[in-house]
Amino acid sequence: MARRRPKGRPVNGILLLDKPIGLTSNAALQQVKRLFKAAKAGHTGNLDPGASGLLPLCFGEATKFSGFLLDSDKRYRATCQLGVTTTSADAEGEVLERKPVGEYSRVEVEAILARFIGEIEQIPPMHSAIKVNGQPLYKLAHQGKEIARQPRRITIHSLELISLEGDQMVLEVHCSKGTYVRTLAEDIGHQLGCGAHLSALRRTTAGPFSVADAITLDELEQRAEQEELAALDRALLPIEAALDDWPELVLTDNTAYYLCQGQAVQIARAPTSGLVRLFVGDAHRFIGVGRVLADGRVAPQRLVSSAG
């Protein structure tokens, strides 16, 4: 049977979307994909419908590198409602318990926050997309079921108290992939003794990207109504922007040819280990990602289709 060709036009690059509250990440992706009339697109890390902020979207060849953004650190502005715990640890859940909120000093709160900085274990919430025996936990939670979950090791790089006014606490969170900020809010509330849930969340950075450089869905829709597709395309970042903080190597056309055939090659001034961005010649054409081997050669890790 002939392979079905995807509908839409070939679009390659990364769009920094400022996702609005009320949309799932996939719904936002599908709306943007439709505006661009793109054949292929994917997002790089789920944001709950109740959260807003930075959602990098990868188009075409950029989807090959989306995993690197999924693995990247993130920053969030988190608002915690003290004194109230919920079934989902956020504002979407039903209230489980209400407790009086004490008059905590900044010093007391920061001392508790310090307990969460570094590598810690976190038990994923039942209201999450993690699958157990092929079924997402949130579906079991909606059935009123709760099962034991294995703790996950995550890293909280920093946890800054932005404000504390009455029963509202605002935090700046810098964390590793896999961190559930609502679980963090709930655990902090437990340590304070009054309980808490996450009442608002905004993602401000993902890897090398910042929400300050993102575009809203409304702005994209306005561009689509008023201008041609080329104007939308100008909002795209190049594929290699996702790897901006990686070392880069520039190959000759001859060396690039052998690497694109799957061979490891020797490249002058290569790092001694790790992943590197690969470019070719004076035009500085990005061809993909390589891995430095133990013997100093560079092997292809992931290449764009036009690399050969």
N, C-alpha and C positions, 0 to 999 in steps of 0.2 A: 504493500500500500504506500502511495506517495506521501511524503511528510507534509503535513499542512503548514503552510506559511503563515506566520502571525499577521494579524490585521494591524494596520497602522504604518507609520513611516519610521525609518531608522533614526533614532535620536540617541546621542551619546553624551553623557556628562552627569553632573551632580547639581541638584536643585536644593537649596536650603529653604525649607518651608517653615513658617511660623504657624504651627497647627493650632486651630481654634479649639476652645472647649466645646464639647458636645459631639465631636466626631471621633470615630475609631481611627487608628492609624491607617488601616486598610481603606476605609471610606475616603479619607483625605487623599491617599495615593491614587485611588481610582478616579477621583475628580480631576486631579492634576494630570494624570495620564490621558484623560479624555480631552482636556484643554490643549495638550501638546500633540494630540493625535499620535501618540507614541506606540510603537509595537511592543516594547518591553520595558518594564519598570518595577522597582521594588523599594521598600523602605528599609531603614537600617537600625531598627530598635523600637519596639512598641511603646507608644505613649497611651495611657488609658484615656477613655473619652472625657473624663473629668479633668484631665491635665492639658496644659497648653505648652507651646514653646517649640524649640528646635527639633525638626524632624527631617534629617537629610534624606532625599530621595535619589536613587540611582537609576539612570536610564541606559538602556542598551548595554554596551561593553562595560560600563561602570558597575553593573550588577555583579561582575566577576570579583569586584574588590569590596563589595558591601560587607563581607564578613569581617574585614579589618576595622570598619567603623562599628560593627556590632560589638567587637572586642574592646573598643576604646573606652577610656574613662569618660564620665559624664559629670556635669554640675547642675544642681537644681536649686531653686528658691522654693522652700517648703513652708507652708503655714500650718501650724498644729493647733487644733482646738483642744485645750486642756479641760480635764474634768469629765470628758465624755468618751466612752469606748463604744465601738460599733462592731457589727459582725464581719465587716470587710476591712476594718482598720482605716476606712476613709469615709467621706460624706455620703457615699452611695448606700452604705449598709444601714441596717436597723440598729437602733440604740440598744446596747446591752446593759450599760450601767452609767449612772451619774454620780460624781463625787465632788465635794467642795474643793476648790482650788486654793491652796495656801498662798501666802505672800512670800514668794521666793525671791531672794536677792540674785543679782546677776552672777555673783561669785558662786552661789550654791548651784545654779543651773549649769554654769560652765564647768564646774567640777564633775557633774553628772555626764555632761556631753563628752568630757575627756575620756570616760570609760569606754566610749564607742569608737574612738579613733584608733586606727591600725587594722590589723587583720582580725576579723571576728567571725563568729558563726551566726547565721541567721536562718530561722525556719521560715520557708516560703509560706505565704498566706493561702488559705483554701481558695479564696477568690483570685486565682491566678491561672495563667494558660499552661502551666506545667502539666505534663501528661503522666498519668499513672495507669499502667496497663492499657495504654492507648486512648485514655479518656482524660480530657482537661479537668483539672481540679475544680474550676469554677462551675462546671456542669454538675459535679457531685455536690458542691456547696448549695446550688440552687435546689437540689433535691433534699436538702436538710441533712446531708451526710458530711461527716468529718472523718478523715483518715490520718494516720500518722505520716508525717513528712520528714525526710532526712534533712538535717541542717546543711547549709551550704556555706563555704568559706568565701567571704567577700572582704574587700578592703575599703575602709573609710579613710581617705587621705586627709580630709579636714572637715570640721563641723563647727561652723561659726554662728554664734547667736547674734542675729541682726536686731531683733527687738523682742521685748517681753512686756506686753501691756494687758493687765488683767488675765483673762483666760486665753489670750492669743499669743502664740510664740512663733516667730519667723526665724528660720534657719537657712544658712547657705551650706549646701552639701556637695562635697567633691568625693566621688566614689567610683569603684570599679564596676565593670559590667555585672549584671545579675543581682544588683542591689535593689531591694524593695524599700522605697523611701517610706511607704505607709507602715510597713513593719517596723522600720526604724523609729518612726513617730510613736507608734504604739509602745515599743520597748522603752523609749525615753519617758513616756508618760507613766509606765509602770515603775520605773526607777524614781520618778518624782513622787509617786504615791497617790496621784490623783487620776491617773489614766489619761489617755489622749488618743485622738485620731487625726489623720491628715485631712485638712479641710480644703487645701488648695495646693497645686503643684505646677511649677513652670520649669521646663528644662532650658538652661541658658547656654550650655556648651555640650558638644559631643566631639571627642577627638580634637582636631585642630579648628573646628568650626564654632562660631558664636551666633546666637540668636540675633545679635545686633546687625548681622549681615543677611538675615533671612527676609523672605518676602511672604506676605500674607496671601491667603486664598482669594480674598476680595481683590487685591491688587492684580493677581494673575488673571482673574476673570475680567477685570477692566481692560487689561492689555489684550486679552483674547477677543473682546468685543470691538476694540478700537483699532487694533493693529494686526499685522500679518504674523504668521508663525515665526518668522525670523526674529521678530521683536521678543517673543517668548524665549526663543533659543538663546538670546543674549543674556538671559538671567542664569544660564547654566555655567557652572564651573567646570574646568577640565577634569578628566578622570583622576589625574595624578594629584589633584588638590587634597584628596582624602589621605594622602601619604606624605603630606608636606613636611613633617618633622623627621622623615627617614633620610638616611644618607643616599646620595645619588651617584650613579656611575654613568659616564658617557662612553659608548662603544663606537668603534669604527663600523662601517657598513659590512666589512668582511667578518668581523667578530660577531656582529649581530646576526648575520646569516647563519652561522653555526649554532649559536645559542637558540635561534628560532627553530632549528631542526632538532632541538631537544638535547644538545650537547652542552656539557659544562665547559666554560672557557676561562682562560686566564685574563684578568683585567688589571692594569696598573693602578696602584693606589686604592685597591679595594679594601674595605674593612676586614678584620680578621674573623668576624662571625656575624650572624644575623641576616635580616632581610634588607634589601636595597631596592631603590627605584632605578629603572633602566631607561636610558635615553640613547638616541642614535644621532651622531654627526652634528654638524654646525646648526642644523635646523632644530636640534634639541627635541626630536620627536619621541614621545613617550611610547614604549613598547611593552611595559609590564613590570613585574616584580621578580627579582632573583634572590636566591639564598646562597650565602657564602659557605662553602664546604670546608671540612677540616683541613684539606690540602691547599686551601687558598683560592681554588677555582670558584667561579660563580655558575650555579645551575639555574635554569628557568624554573620559577615557582608558579607564576600565573601571567599569561601574556594576553594582550589584546589581539583580536582576530586579524587586524590589519598590520600586525608586527612583522610578518614574514615578507 
